[in-house]
């Protein structure tokens, strides 16, 4: 910061206190230490981009100082901004210099002297004259104060701040007196620096008369008006006063040449008449008069109007500066060019800033419009940039202008050549002449100027090929022979490397390498050669179409695997037209076969010419003759049966086990038996002499259950001559059926089954279904059992249906959330008599707090139909986060909505699910499950789409309605449990010993319930008896043979065969085992009627009902004389509710 009064040569200071000089440090990376500045001067040339006539830099030293070359005047320019440049690998430095004010201006009056007339009737405080002195300095240096030095004689005073001269109170002016006031205007600088000026005010005192002119309140008015002020706005009220109250007329006499202002002639309102433009005229000085129409009745005032700026101009670029620039590639932080924009607005509205719009990562622009590269540019990637630069002003809502610059990137030779292909592969015919051009390589250098030459890099390849270094043409240097190369172990192709070198490259490596593979194409040097000149064969006179007669064979000496070595066959129809119509040769195998069903005379010989040809270039061929003789029928054996069917053969039969015997007959011939078809796996063999077929390999019923073999019987003479003759009579079919055996253990679909139950799961609810078996029949029929630790009460937590594998719950799981059960399931095939396997089962206890509801737009019936597919999709997304997790469906129902989820919408569905973590055997937290599903809802919707149909999608993933779950749980509680709970509370209030009795009684009843469950599980599915040999459960042993106890709590244990009736039972379920009428045997002294009456008298009628399940209907009881109709009449007579499920009921 310099002071404006500083002399030339003054060093610019870094702060306003002018103590520390402003130093610019210039470092060079080549100088490693900084010890003595003079000894480490980097000798850099540093330049200023502007104001070089005013400021200068010291030329040497690590620290350079700015000095004043010319005096500065703050009143002309307050600040200077320029950039310092010239330091390599560094951006230009912007320097802002603020000029500090010095008190170098004296307050100045507008006139040297002033004259004014006053009247004796002037009132105290009334303005005599308004004085104004201007000072261009700032702060206290420009703050002006006024004082009257002499001449006032006590009759006039002046305001020291405003310069207004008035008559003080209590002063009476005398006619004819004159005053000469000396007024001084001083600034407020310190006493030693204060500057001042004086003026003289002449005052004449006149007598009062009616000729006094109107007087304005002020002699000078100053106001600021925005250039955006609307037309017609009131700017100033200039109303003057007239002592005589004469009408006053106002006029603008000067200062408004453009007629921008309107002045009301009668009331003195100054209005805006036309739009203002600060950029055209920023200040107006209006001279306005007020006249009462009398001579000398005119007074004058001055209105100074300063037009304030609004941001109404866009920055404008200077188009005299070039907009096309060139910059060298591969260099960063280098100068590109400079732009300049100006804004005629004032203050911040006129301060211009620059910004790169479209490539800010590649270019930058400084405050003064200098453009530099940010990073090294690559001409080969892009050679030209249309750079958009934006100029904006400093307003809050800035105005912007853009300019497009064209920047060309200058090239340097910095790229290596690049071949047109990554690998060159070419086929060359063998024996090509020396000098034959087989390939033209091409490598391009993306630099503008390049000099690419080619050379073979692989030394050994230079013996076979030559390469033109300029054109890149690759030619054969010596004759190539396919067979010679193969014999030398070089194969049919030769691979080598070629280089392209840029001699002028400035950046290594300046070269490129490519692989060339030359494949020498075999030109088919050899024709196929038959192994025999003559082939002979025999055929039956009635041979069927497709009968194989003989096989021809030709070989080609060309290298194996080449097209020239691949031999095919065809019939020469030109030389054998008739034979070619009834015989044919298979193209690939060379087997000669019948083309039609034959009907030829015996002993006739046909000549068939066969051609063998290869696939080389050119195609070469050879031919041979096949003589086919029609055999005499007497020499062809005849099977006793066209088809043979043997007894079942066990799949575990040992090797060599006879299966059956085939038999053929022929006159004076020794017969030779063989299997010609159906034995591809070699499971069977036939005795060539006896025709006995036996096993040759292990059989597997699960893979093949039936074999169809074709056997053939030939004369030994024909076989020895290798001229076997298939016909209708000497071939037969053999059907062999394999008998299944129990040779496979049961196979579980998984080693670990994971399931879940809710806390409100009812007893005997299905939890899981288990396993499969590879065997068939009874061997695949399973009997299941569980190995499960009992609960603390000695109960089994789960039971399994013996023949279905369905695991069911056997206890209630209330208040057991986050616990789990782990046990084994054993599966034994053949109804429990065969082989066994085991698997682990984990069942986790959950409740609604562990679940999430998948709400979809399709009805619940469709979700139920596609449940397996939808769950597998959800499970896959959960397993992405927790491997092996199991997703389980709790329920599928209509969508529940509303404030309390009391409304149901059957057009949409709620799929309630939870997931089990196999590591913890517990439910995954609902938050995690929600995150896994909701976070992938878009992907899940895409996978659901094929199953939900058009428009089907997931609406949301939400938590279940806990209140509804609680209600459901409450409804699941049996009436008797509630009654027992209430009874327990009453007993607690009455006496403690009764509690122990109830607890013991309840445990006994739970044991009876578990036993009942085991009895139910022992029954075969559907109530059907197991097949013969299957294990059965002795129900009498299970129940025990004891009298029927009668308890007041209505617990009944039965000891006889039973059918199922319905009863509100204290164990918590409505099913209890009661006897069928026809098989009832009540122990003395009870009878059937005692039993019925016991139930009728011990329970209220609302709590008991009998459901007859007679299927078939129970017959009349033998020896008792109690037909079902009579028993039912008894129940109806005593008002016992009855629900029937058969005609007998």
Helices and strands as residue ranges (DSSP letters): E 23-25, G 37-40, E 47-48, E 55-57, E 63-68, E 79-85, E 93-98, E 108-109, E 113-119, E 127-130, E 133-134, G 139-142, E 145-150, E 157-158, E 164-166, E 178-186, E 196-206, E 220-226, E 234-237, E 249-254, E 261-263, E 269-272, E 283-291, E 298-308, E 316-317, E 324-328, E 335-338, E 341-342, G 347-350, E 353-356, E 363-365, E 370-373, E 384-392, E 400-410, E 418-419, E 423-429, E 437-440, E 443-444, E 452-456, G 460-463, E 465-467, E 473-476, H 482-487, E 493-502, E 511-521, E 529-530, E 534-539, E 548-551, E 554-555, G 563-565, E 568-571, H 579-582, E 583-585, E 591-594, E 605-613, E 621-630, G 633-635, E 638-639, E 643-645, E 649-650, E 658-661, E 664-665, E 671-677, E 684-686, E 692-695, E 706-715, H 716-720, E 731-739, E 752-758, E 766-769, G 777-780, E 783-787, E 798-800, E 806-809, E 820-828, H 829-832, E 836-846, G 848-850, E 852-856, H 860-865, H 867-879, E 886-897, E 903-917, E 922-923, H 926-934, H 937-948, E 954-959, H 962-972, H 975-990, H 993-1018, G 1021-1023, H 1035-1039, E 1059-1062, E 1071-1074, G 1077-1079, H 1088-1098, G 1101-1103, E 1105-1108, H 1124-1133, E 1137-1140
